Amino acid sequence: RQASTGATAAQILAANADTSGATGAASQTEASGGWDESGATAVALNGDSATASGRSAVALNGDSATASGHNAAAVSVDGSTITITASGTYVVSGTLTDGEIVVAADDADVHLVLNGASITNADGPAIDVRDAGSAVLVLARGSDNALADGAAYADTGEDAATAALFSSDTLTLTGTGSLTVTGAHEDGISSKNGLAVTGSPTITVNAADDGLRGKDWLLIDGGTLTVTAGGDGLKSSEDDDETKGFVALGGAAVSVTAGDDGVAATTDVTVEGTNLTIAAGGGQAGATVQTQPGPDQTDSASSSDDTTAKPKGIAAGVSYTQDSGTVRIDAADEGVQAAFVNVGGGVLTVDSGDDAINASNGDHTIEGYESADSESDDGSVLTISGGQVQLDYAGSDGIDSNGSAFVTGGQVLIGGQAGAMDGAVDANGESTLVGVTGSPGVAEGDTVTVTSADGTSRQLTSTVSADYTTVLGLTEGTQYTVSTTSGGSATNTASALSSGMGGGPGQGESGQAPGGQGGPGQAPPDGGQGGPGQAPDGARATGAAPGASSSGGQ
């Protein structure tokens, strides 16, 4: 999995399980909110009963149902439970006040069209796909639909449903209509295999535990989703196959408010063109800020907090990769955590209670680094090669890599200053972190302008508020002026930054730390810092990524 270092989203997904079967299961007509009416079964729900008509039809009427028509043999009704047992398209409309639709059709292709349907089940899921070759749920064009379950299920066995919309097989949601899902028992929408959202649906989920969960994988490639979850917002949890357990986000607008992690994946999270907003654990305002212990202190909080929830914006066991899109994270704990963090484009803004970005192997052991401890290189790698990244952290670090960290391009603004244990940057291994740090201060909404000595400038609108700033992705040895609307300006020379570089609010024009800074090839005075590319003893620092120079992008 070290191939994840600096990878693109396409490269990550190519190494994972194929999702094309699910995305191809829905026709273009269905993705547009339509269906093949010539062979469809109409299901009408009417409060406490159901009737069916047409080639195959089911009508729901409150708490009972009846079926008739061409494909009636494929629809059985037992009180208010409607069971579908054969391939076909079934169009559901009306209201069922206490019942469910069950799909039990081994190897069949079942397409359910919700066309103004409202289904509530007091003691189980509203829709339960127990067996199917492929299952597609279409939200009809212009329709409003709702699914809800109760807090307690009658069936709590090992294989029982756990969500208002539940599938034991891969499930595809598509169409252009709207769906509101209330998961009072556990999850809102859940599949024991893969879960795909395509087309342009509008989906609102309120769940006691997880919002959307695809155990094998979760793919959201379109639509507008609003998810409120007591647990994780979006989740994939398969841990027995390294090609599964991933969350792939495409051209969708997704808003997540979660009690725990906003997005949680056993392996990978990829972002391509997504507009993603996450509030996890009450956001940065809900964080309990802890400082690093001193050399003669023990971290008593670390053991007592082992069972305490630490809500992260995005938690990926292996990699987080963003090629494009806009991601906004407000998290009580880390903003983004993964063994391999790759940002090649788009916009990423983080407000966090702990590290804004943490590259850490976590539960994922990287080959060759099995014996790494918390203060040594654990093999994890952070790579920022493009895009715009802004990081605001209440505690710990802006960028914290337990392994290597390479910022070689893009615009990177971090609230705070490098040079301390709790500071703008911290890397245990090799690093290319070239920038300027110190004054001026910055406030949210400020225009931040970075101008190089040759007059080239770039601007961004700050999402960060801090007394000092750190700007990365610059060219070593070049002089830069950083100005902010509220904090004035300061001119410094870009150099390699680290957590132990020293320095402070009183940096001079050249960015030198108190005690003096050694020039290229020179050892600094006692207490000083080696010059660009130099270790404190005058030896050459290992500051460049393999195959890369130590200078960042302009």
C-alpha positions, 0 to 999 in steps of 0.5 A, spaced: 500 500 500 505 504 499 503 505 492 498 510 495 504 515 496 502 521 492 497 517 488 491 520 484 484 518 486 484 514 479 490 510 482 487 509 488 480 506 486 483 502 480 487 498 486 480 497 489 474 493 488 470 494 482 464 498 482 462 498 475 456 493 476 453 497 481 453 504 477 451 500 471 445 497 474 441 503 473 439 505 466 440 512 464 432 513 464 432 511 471 438 516 473 434 521 470 428 519 474 424 515 469 423 508 468 420 503 463 413 503 464 411 498 459 413 492 464 412 496 470 408 493 476 404 499 480 404 499 487 399 503 491 399 505 498 393 507 501 394 508 509 392 501 512 392 496 505 395 495 499 392 493 492 396 492 485 394 493 478 397 493 471 402 488 469 405 487 476 402 492 481 402 493 489 398 498 492 399 499 500 393 502 504 396 503 511 397 497 514 395 491 509 396 490 502 393 486 496 396 485 489 394 483 482 396 484 475 400 481 470 406 479 475 402 478 481 405 471 482 412 475 484 408 479 489 406 476 496 402 480 501 402 478 508 398 483 512 402 489 511 408 486 509 409 486 501 414 481 499 417 481 492 420 474 489 422 475 482 425 480 477 422 486 474 420 494 476 415 495 481 413 502 482 411 504 489 406 510 491 402 512 497 403 511 504 404 504 509 403 506 516 406 500 519 409 495 514 415 493 510 417 491 503 421 485 502 425 483 496 427 476 497 429 474 489 435 470 489 439 472 483 434 477 480 434 484 478 429 488 482 428 495 480 424 499 486 421 505 483 419 510 489 414 515 486 411 519 492 411 513 497 411 513 505 413 507 508 414 506 516 415 500 520 415 500 527 419 494 529 423 493 523 426 496 516 421 500 511 425 496 505 429 490 506 433 487 500 434 480 503 436 477 497 437 479 489 442 479 484 442 486 483 437 491 487 436 498 484 432 504 488 429 509 483 427 516 486 422 518 481 422 525 477 418 530 481 417 525 487 417 526 495 418 519 498 420 517 506 422 511 509 422 510 517 423 505 522 422 504 529 427 504 535 426 497 537 426 491 532 423 485 532 428 481 529 435 482 532 439 476 530 446 476 527 443 477 520 437 482 521 437 488 518 439 494 522 437 500 518 431 503 515 433 502 508 437 495 508 440 491 503 444 484 504 446 485 497 449 491 493 444 497 492 444 502 487 440 509 489 438 513 483 433 518 480 432 525 481 426 525 486 427 526 494 428 521 499 427 522 507 430 517 511 429 516 519 433 511 522 431 511 529 434 504 530 441 504 528 443 506 521 439 510 516 441 507 509 446 500 510 448 495 505 452 489 507 455 489 500 456 495 496 452 502 496 452 506 490 448 513 489 448 515 482 444 520 478 441 526 481 437 525 487 436 529 493 437 524 500 436 527 507 438 522 512 437 522 520 440 516 523 441 514 531 448 511 529 451 511 522 448 515 516 450 511 510 454 505 510 456 500 505 460 495 508 464 493 502 464 500 499 460 506 499 460 510 492 457 517 492 457 519 485 451 524 484 446 528 488 445 532 494 445 529 500 444 531 507 446 527 513 445 527 520 448 521 524 449 520 532 455 515 529 459 516 523 456 520 517 458 516 511 462 509 512 465 503 510 467 498 514 470 491 511 476 489 514 478 482 511 479 485 504 484 490 502 481 492 496 474 494 500 472 498 506 473 504 501 469 511 501 469 514 494 466 521 493 464 524 486 460 529 483 455 530 489 454 535 494 454 532 501 453 535 508 454 531 514 453 532 521 456 527 525 456 525 533 463 521 531 467 521 524 464 525 518 467 520 513 470 513 516 473 508 512 477 502 513 482 503 507 481 509 503 477 515 502 477 519 495 474 526 493 473 528 486 469 534 484 465 533 491 462 539 495 463 536 502 461 539 508 463 536 515 461 537 522 464 532 527 463 531 534 460 538 535 466 541 531 472 545 533 468 548 539 466 542 542 474 540 542 477 538 549 484 541 547 490 538 551 498 540 550 503 535 549 507 533 555 514 536 557 520 531 557 519 529 565 511 529 564 507 523 563 501 523 558 496 521 563 490 523 559 492 518 553 490 512 557 484 515 560 481 517 553 482 510 550 474 509 551 472 516 549 470 518 542 474 522 538 470 525 532 474 526 526 472 529 520 475 524 515 478 518 518 481 513 513 485 507 515 490 507 509 489 513 504 485 520 503 486 522 496 483 529 494 484 531 486 478 536 486 472 539 489 471 543 495 472 540 502 470 543 509 471 540 515 470 542 522 472 537 527 472 536 535 479 531 534 483 531 527 480 534 521 483 528 516 487 522 518 490 517 514 497 513 513 497 516 506 494 523 505 494 526 498 492 533 496 493 534 488 487 539 487 481 542 489 480 546 496 481 543 503 479 547 509 480 544 516 478 547 523 480 542 528 480 540 535 487 536 534 491 536 528 488 539 522 491 533 518 495 527 521 498 522 517 499 516 521 499 509 520 494 508 526 491 501 525 494 500 519 501 497 519 506 499 514 511 494 511 518 495 514 515 500 519 512 495 524 517 497 530 515 504 529 513 508 536 510 515 537 516 519 536 519 515 530 518 515 522 512 510 522 512 510 514 506 514 513 506 520 508 503 526 507 503 529 500 500 536 498 502 538 490 496 542 488 490 545 490 488 550 496 489 548 503 487 552 509 488 549 516 486 552 523 487 547 529 485 548 537 491 544 539 497 539 537 499 541 530 496 544 523 500 538 519 502 532 523 506 527 520 508 521 524 512 519 518 514 524 512 511 530 509 512 533 502 509 540 500 511 541 493 506 545 490 499 549 491 497 554 496 498 552 504 496 557 509 496 554 516 494 558 522 500 559 527 507 558 527 512 553 526 518 551 531 514 548 537 511 541 539 504 544 538 505 548 532 504 549 524 508 543 522 511 537 525 514 531 521 518 525 524 521 523 518 523 526 511 520 533 509 519 538 504 516 543 508 519 550 505 515 556 507 515 562 511 512 563 518 511 568 524 507 575 523 503 577 520 496 575 524 490 573 520 482 573 521 477 569 518 475 573 511 481 576 511 485 577 504 491 574 504 496 576 499 503 572 498 508 576 494 515 573 492 521 578 490 520 578 483 513 581 484 509 575 483 503 574 487 497 570 489 491 571 494 486 567 498 480 569 502 482 566 509 478 561 513 483 561 519 484 566 525 491 566 528 496 571 531 501 568 526 501 565 520 505 559 516 505 559 508 508 553 505 509 551 498 514 556 497 521 556 493 527 555 498 531 562 499 526 566 495 524 572 499 516 573 500 512 578 503 505 576 506 500 581 508 493 580 511 487 585 511 487 585 519 494 583 521 499 588 516 505 585 513 512 581 514 517 579 509 521 573 510 526 568 506 523 561 505 526 556 508 525 549 510 521 549 517 520 543 522 517 543 529 524 543 532 527 549 528 526 554 533 524 561 532 518 566 534 514 572 534 520 576 534 523 573 527 527 578 523 527 580 516 530 574 514 526 569 518 532 567 523 531 564 529 534 567 536 541 564 536 543 565 529 542 561 523 547 557 519 548 559 512 548 554 506 554 549 508 555 552 515 554 550 522 550 555 526 552 558 533 549 554 539 542 554 539 541 556 532 538 553 526 542 550 520 540 554 513 536 552 508 537 544 506 542 544 513 541 540 519 543 544 526 550 540 526 552 543 519 550 536 515 546 536 510 538 535 512 534 529 509 529 534 506 527 532 499 522 527 497 525 521 493 525 524 486 524 531 488 527 537 489 527 541 496 523 547 493 516 547 492 512 550 487 511 557 486 
